Amino acid sequence: MPDAGPSLTVKLAETEDELRAAQRLRYDVFVRELGGGGRMVDHVAGLEKDQFDPHFDHMLAYDDATGEVIGVYRLLPGDRAAELGQFYSEDEYDLTVLKQSGRKLLELGRSCLHPDYRGGTAMYHIWNGLANYVDEREIEVLFGVASFHGIDVQALAQPLSMLHHNHLAPPDLRVRAQPDVFQDMNLVAPDDLDRRAAMVQVPSLIKAYLRLGGFVGEGAFIDHVFNTTDVCLILDTARMNERQKRIYSGA
């Protein structure tokens, strides 16, 4: 566990003002910082939003000293996705293997931190809040897309191939990028991998999933709107060992 940082409070958004605070942080990170876009992005108000927002729970991390939202995560339980008619990531990935598993699912997305809080304890606080959410709802499998910045697949060949060769999900969890957008991640042969160099390119959120025993689905998705290359991460709580469970729960 990292050294103690600022005092943070993690909670679910309960009001429109709290949702807008999440959308403002997302705009700062995904639009201003990373060059993303989207049909419903409000550039005048500085809000990154989409048609799925009203259906998700939005987990917020506040800095107790300033009252500012410094981290967000949005969460969609499987029963709510069934009412909605789809999970957000189904436009990118075929989730049939998960949806037919009979297990309780939770989709995660739009995770971001204010730049001043990266590399510290903020993500641990959010993961702890997420662990409580999962425990209360008896969630069994967590999944969602996570992104590499940029859409140059050759520049990402090493990390994508490393994920494919070393962290591909087992068949009962192996979602697959939709056929019309499938980007092969098997770009570098195992013997030609430079694992150390590859891991340097892997975003911290993906590394966090891997430390917890997470897997990746087969194939990537090139998101030209958000200027990202996406992979689908899957975390099966039943496969986590005790050390991973302690990390995940913030113990």
N, C-alpha and C positions, 0 to 999 in steps of 0.2 A: 504493500500500500504506500503511495507517495506521502511525503510530508504533508501535514495539515495545511490547507490553504484557507481561502476566505470561507466564512460561514455561509452556507447555501441552504435554501429550502426548495424541495422538489414537490410539486403538486400537479394535479390535473386542472386544465383551464375550465372555469365554470361560467365565465361571462364573455360577452362579445369583445370587451376591452382586452381581456386576457388572450383571446384568440388573435386579435389584431397585434398584440405585442409579439406573439409567436411569428406571425406573418411578417412583421417588420424585421425581426432578426433574420428570418429566412431570406428576405429581400437583400439585406446587407451582405449575407454570405453567398447565396446562390446567384444573385443577379449582379450586384456591384462588384463582388470579389471574384466570382468565378465565370461571369459572363453569360449566365443562363437567361432563359426567357420563359415564355408560355402565354397561351391565349388569354388567361385571366389575370396576368400580372398587372398590378396597378402602379405604374411608374410615377404618377402624380402623388399618390399617398405613400409610396414606398412600401407596397405590400406584395409579397409573393404568395399567391393563393391559387387554388383550383377548385373544380366542382366536387372533389372528394372531401374537402375540409369539413363540411358540416356533419359528415358521418363518422369521422375519426374522433378518438380521444386525443387530446394534445397535452403531453407531459412537459411542464415548464420547470426550469431551474432558475431560481432568483438568487441574486446576491443580496444577502440580508442587510448589508451596509448601505447599499444604494437603492434597493428595491427594483433594480433593473432585471429584466429577463436576459440571461446570459447563455442559456442552452434550451433546446427544444427537441422533442421526439414526437412523432404522431403514431397512433396505435389503432389498429382495426381488428377487433375480435372476429372469429370466423362466423358467429351467428349474425353479427351485424353485416358482414360481407354478403351473407346469404340473402338478407333482406334487401341489400343494395343491388344484388345481382352479379357482383364480381368483386375481386380484390383489385386494388390499384395496379399491382404489377402484372396482372393477367394480360395486359396489352403487350408486355415484353416477354413473359414466360408462360409456358403451359404448366399449370399447377395441378393437373389432374391427379398425379400420384399423391399429393398431399390432401386434396379435397376428398379423395376416395379412401383415405386411410382410416377414417372414423375417429381420428384424434382431434383434440381441441387445438385450434390454430390461432396464431396472432401475427398479423402483418405489421412490420415496423417500417418507418420511412421518414424522410425529411429531417434526419438527424443533423444538427449543426451546433457549434459553439461559437460564441464571440471570440475573436482572435486573442484577446487578453487572457482568456481562461483555458487556452489549449495547452496541453502538456502538464496540467496540474491535476487537481483532484475532482474537477467538475464532472468528468465523465463517470467517475466512480460513484458520485452521488446520484447521477441519472440512472446508472445501472442498478443501484440499490433500490431506487424508486420503481424501476421496471421489474425487479425481482419481486417486490411486494405486490405489484399489479398482477403479475403472472401467478403468484401463489394464491392470491385471493380468488382468481377466476379459474384456477386449476388448468392453466394453459400447458399444453404438452410440447408443442412445436412452434418455434418462433422463426420467422423468415422475412425477407425483404431485400430490395435492391440496394446496393451500395456502389459508390462511383469512384472511378479514377478520373481525374481532371484531364480533359482533352479527348479528341476522337482519332488521334493518330495511332492506329493499332500496332504498327511496326515499332513505334517508340515504346509501347507497352508489352511487347512480345515476351520479354523475360518474366515479368510478374504474372501475366495472364497464364503463361505456360506453367509456371511454378504452381499456381493455384490448381490448374487442371491436373497436373501429374501427382501432386502431393495432397490435395485437399478436396478432391472430387467426392460428392455425396454418394453414399451407398444407394443401391437401386431403389430401396423403399422411400428414399427422400430426394431422389435425383430429378428435380424439375429441369426443364430444358427450354432454352430460348425458342420463341415461336419460329416456325420454319421460314417465314418470310423476312425475318430480321436476324436470323441466326448468324452469329460471328464466331467462328471456330477459335477456341482458346489454345489449341494444341499447335502452337506456332514454332516452338523450339524443342528439339529432341531432348529427352532427359539427360543424356550425357553432355549436352552443350549448355545446360543450365548453370548460371552463376547465382546460386541461391542467395548469397549475401547481397549482391547487387540488386537482385529481384526484390528482396524484402525492403530495401531502402525505398523503392517506388510504391510499396503497398501502403495505402492510406491507413491512418491509425484506427479508424472504425473497423476496417476489415481485419487488421491485426488483433483487435480486441475479440472479435468473433472466433478467430483461429485459436487464441489462447484459451478460450472457453470450450474448445472442441468442436467448433462450427465447421461446416462444409460449404462448398460452392456448388451451384447447379452447373449443368453442362451448357456451354456456349455463353457468349457475352452479347450485350445489346448496345449499339452505338446510338446515343441520344443526341441528335443534332440540335434539338431545342435547348437542352441544358448544357451542351458542350462537354459531355461526359461519356465515358465508356462504363457501362453498368455490368455488374455481376450479381447473381442472386445468392444470398447467404441463407443458410438453414442451420438452426440450432435445435437439437433434440435434447430436451432436459433429461430424458431417461438415460442418455448416453454420457452425461457429464460425470466425471469422477469427483471425489470429495474435494480435491484441491480446486478444481474448476468451480464447483458449487460455492466454495468460500469466497473466491474472487467475485463471482457473479452476484452474491448476496451482500457484498461489501464487508464481509467478516474479516 
